[in-house]
Amino acid sequence: MQASSHITERQVGAVVISAIIGVGILALPRIAAEEANTGAPLVTLLGIGIAFIGLLLLTLLGIRFPRESIFEYGQRIIGRPLAYVFNTCLAVFFILLTALAVREFGEVITSAVLRRTPTEVTIITMMILVVMATRQKLLKFTYFHVFYLPFILVPGLAIVLVSLQNAELLNLQPIIGNIPARYGKGALTIAALFQPAFIVTLLIPAMQTPKKAIKSFLGGIFISGTLYMLIVCAAVAVFGPHEINHLMWPTLELARATTIPGDTLERLDAIFIIVWVVSVFTSLAASYYISINGAQKVFGSQDHRFISHFFLPFVFILAMIPKSVFSLYVFVEIVGIIGLVLTIGYPFILLIVALLRKVRGEPHGNSSEVQETD
C-alpha cells in the first residue's frame, strides 16, 4: 500500500491550524479587550489554554480509539442511545456554528469591500464553495487545507509583525488588566474560536500512525495560538484598550493603519482581506465537514455528498436569523460558550468513562486505509 493513502502528522497539523484561523480573528482583540482591558493578551492566553485542554482530550481519545471518530467510539463507551443524542447535538451545533460564521463573513464583506452587494449573495457564494470542498473524500479535503495554509500564515504573520512598528507598550500596562473578575467569560469566548479544530477527531483514524497525532495537535495549537496572541498584542498596543471597544473589527483596522516602511505598499488591508477570505473558507469547510460527518453517522447514510447539499438551505436560513451585526455577536457569544459543553465536556466524559470501564479501540494496524465514505 502506498503511504499517500494516509494522512500524515504534518497534514493533520496544517488542517488544525487552518481550521482554527477563521472569521473570528477580526473581532478577537475587541472581545479580549472588552472583558480584560489591558489584560487582553492574558485573557487570550487563558482562552488558548482552555482550547488546549479540549483538543488534548480529543487527541487522547483518538489515540485510544485509533480507528474511530468520536461519533463512533462514543457508542462503545456510553451506549448507542446516549451517544446518538450527543452525536445529534454535535451535528446541529456545528451547523449552527457554520451559519453564524458565514453570516459574520457576509457582514464584513458587504461592509468593507462589496458595499452594494447584498449580504445574502456573499453568504450563498461562500457556502457553495464550502459545499464543493466538503463533497470531497477526507484525503482530498485535507489537501485543500495543506495547499492554502502558507497563503494564510505567511501574509498574516507578516502584516501583524509590520504593524508592531506603531505599537505603544504603555497600552499593554498593567498586564493583568483592570477587570480580572471578567477573565472567565472572555477566556471562554476566545476558546470557542478554536472549536473548528474539533475536526481532528475525523483525521486521527486516517493517520498511518495515530500516536503521532499528539505532535500534530501541539504544533497546530502552538502556531495558531501564537498568531492569536500576536494579533491581540498588536491591536491593543496600537489602538489602546479603550479605542478597541469602539471598533467592530479591530484586526481589519490594524491592517488599514499599517504601511510598509518607505511607502512601498500603503494598502495592507487589501492583502489582509484576501488572506482572511481564504482563512474563512478553510475554517468554514472544517466546521461544515464535522457537521455532515456527524449527520452521516446519525442518519446511517453512506453518501456524505448528499448530506452536504441537503444542509445548505438550513445553514442559509440560520445565518439570516440575527437581525443585525450586533445581535449576531450576541448569538456568537452564547452559542460558542454553550458549545464548549459539547466540544470539551463531552470528550472529557468519554475519556473518564473509557478509563473507568477500560474500554479501548482496536489497534490501527498497518493495513488500514482512509475510508472513502468519510
Stockholm file with secondary structure:
# STOCKHOLM 1.0

chainA/1-374         MQASSHITERQVGAVVISAIIGVGILALPRIAAEEANTGAPLVTLLGIGIAFIGLLLLTLLGIRFPRESIFEYGQRIIGRPLAYVFNTCLAVFFILLTALAVREFGEVITSAVLRRTPTEVTIITMMILVVMATRQKLLKFTYFHVFYLPFILVPGLAIVLVSLQNAELLNLQPIIGNIPARYGKGALTIAALFQPAFIVTLLIPAMQTPKKAIKSFLGGIFISGTLYMLIVCAAVAVFGPHEINHLMWPTLELARATTIPGDTLERLDAIFIIVWVVSVFTSLAASYYISINGAQKVFGSQDHRFISHFFLPFVFILAMIPKSVFSLYVFVEIVGIIGLVLTIGYPFILLIVALLRKVRGEPHGNSSEVQETD
#=GR chainA/1-374 SS CCGGGSBCHHHHHHHHHHHHSSGGGTTHHHHHHHHHGGGHHHHHHHHHHHHHHHHHHHHHHHHHSTTCCHHHHHHHHHCHHHHHHHHHHHHHHHHHHHHHHHHHHHHHHHHHTCTTSCHHHHHHHHHHHHHHHHTSCHHHHHHHHHHHHHHHHHHHHHHHHHHGGGCCGGGGCSTTCSCGGGHHHHHHHHHHTTGGGGGHHHHGGGBSSGGGHHHHHHHHHHHHHHHHHHHHHHHHHHHCHHHHTTCSSHHHHHHHTCCCTTTSCCCHHHHHHHHHHHHHHHHHHHHHHHHHHHHHHHHTCSCHHHHHHHTHHHHHHHHTCSSSHHHHHHHHHHHHHHHHIIIIIHHHHHHHHHHHHTCCCCCCCTTCCCCTTC
#=GC SS_cons         CCGGGSBCHHHHHHHHHHHHSSGGGTTHHHHHHHHHGGGHHHHHHHHHHHHHHHHHHHHHHHHHSTTCCHHHHHHHHHCHHHHHHHHHHHHHHHHHHHHHHHHHHHHHHHHHTCTTSCHHHHHHHHHHHHHHHHTSCHHHHHHHHHHHHHHHHHHHHHHHHHHGGGCCGGGGCSTTCSCGGGHHHHHHHHHHTTGGGGGHHHHGGGBSSGGGHHHHHHHHHHHHHHHHHHHHHHHHHHHCHHHHTTCSSHHHHHHHTCCCTTTSCCCHHHHHHHHHHHHHHHHHHHHHHHHHHHHHHHHTCSCHHHHHHHTHHHHHHHHTCSSSHHHHHHHHHHHHHHHHIIIIIHHHHHHHHHHHHTCCCCCCCTTCCCCTTC
//
